[in-house]
């Protein structure tokens, strides 16, 4: 019984070397994560009281989804001072002796103002934000958020 070299290697190429797992077919394209749907950023919200008023809050994921960015980017921007910190946050928790900061919370109007500011500069869903070209962007967002916070406090 003779087998050709092609048949011999074809049988071997069916499995991952040293494993019983079959190889992925070469024509199967790798799946990539889809861009978040901007229309669904407000699908999950939290109702909290601020000065006796019920206010709808969203997490940093909602802000990231609305801006078409990654959550890590928003956190990094806040650390570097490119994006203002939110004045609202859940209380910190202590887990296994470590203090974990509470979630950042944003109101609907805060997210909408940030989206409007980014849209005015054509930065929504852009692959990168060149902050040196938009030095006044954090100030503009901060001023809008302060007005929103004042309206909630009144």
N, C-alpha and C positions, 0 to 999 in steps of 0.2 A: 504494500500500500504506500504509494508515494503521494506526497502533497507538495504543492508548489510553495515557493518562498512567500509569494503574495498571500496565499491562504494561511500559512503559518503565522505571519505577522498580523493579518487581519483578525485572527482569533485573539491574539495577544493584545491588540489595540482596543479590543472591546471593553477591557477592564482597566481600572486605574492600577498601576504597578504596585504590587504588594497588598492589594485590597480585593475584596469581592464586589466593590462598588463599580457599576458600569460607568463608562465614560459618557460625558454629555455629547450629544450629536453635534458635529461641527456646524451644521446649518442653523442650530438654535442660537438666536441672538441673546446676549445677556439682557436681563430686564433691568431697567433703570427706574428710579423713583420718579414719579410724575411731579410736576410743579404743583404746589398747593393751589387749590381753587380759591381765587380771591373772593368769590361771592359767598363762600361759606365760613369766613373768618368769625362771624358772629353766631355760630351754631351752638357754642357752649358759653354760658355766662353764669355769673354768681351775683346774687342780690345781697347787698350789705347795706347797713344803715350808716349814713354820714350826717351828723347833726340832726338826727331824727327823720331824715329823708331816706327812702329806699332808693338806692343807686345800683345800676347794673354795671358790673365789673367784668373784665376779661383778663386773661393771663397774657404773658409775653408771647406765647405761641400765636394768639389771635393777632397781636400787633405784627409779628413776623409774617404771618400768612397774608395780612392785608397789604403789607409793603412788598411782598414777594421776595422776602429774605429768609435766611435761616435764623432760628432762635439764638444760636451761638453768636451770630453776627450782632444781633441787637444787644446781647449781654456784653459783648466785647466793646461795642460802641459806647455803652453806658460807662464801662470801666475807664475807657480812654477819654471820656468827656465829649464825644461826638454827638451823643444822644442824651438828653437830660434824664435824670432818674425820676421815676414816678414818685409822687408824694404818698401813694397808697401801697401798703404792703400787709400781708397777713403776718400774724405774730410768729416769732421764731420758735423752733422746737428743739428740744434736747433729745438726741437719739444716741444711745450707747456712749454717753458722756460728751458727745460733740454737739455743739450748737449749730443748727441748720437754719439759715435765714428763711423767712417766710416768702411766699410767692409774691412777685411784683404784680400789682393790679392796675389796670388802665380802664378808664370809663370809655363809653362808646364815643363821646365827643372828643376825647383825647386821641383816640385811634383815627377818627375821621379827620381831625385837624392835621395829624401827621401824614395821612394819606394825601390830603389836599396839598400840603407843602411839598411832599415828594413828587406828586403829579405835576405841580407847577414847574418843577425843575427837570422833569422828564427822567426821574430816578426810579420809578416803580418798575420792578422786575429787571432792573439793569444788573448785569453780572457783577459790577463793581461800582462803588461810590468813591470818587476821588475827593476826599474831604478837604484837600488843600484848595480845591476849586469852589467849595461850598462852605467857607468858614463861618458864614452868618446863618447857616441852616440850624445849628443847635440853638442859637439865640432866638430865632424865629419860632421854633417849636416850643421852647421854654416859655416865651411870652404868651403864646396861645394857651399852653397848659396852665399857666398862672391865672389867666382870665377864667378859664373853666373851673379851676379850684376855688376862686373867689366867688363865682356864681353858686357853687355847691355849698360854700360856707355861709352865704347870706341867707 
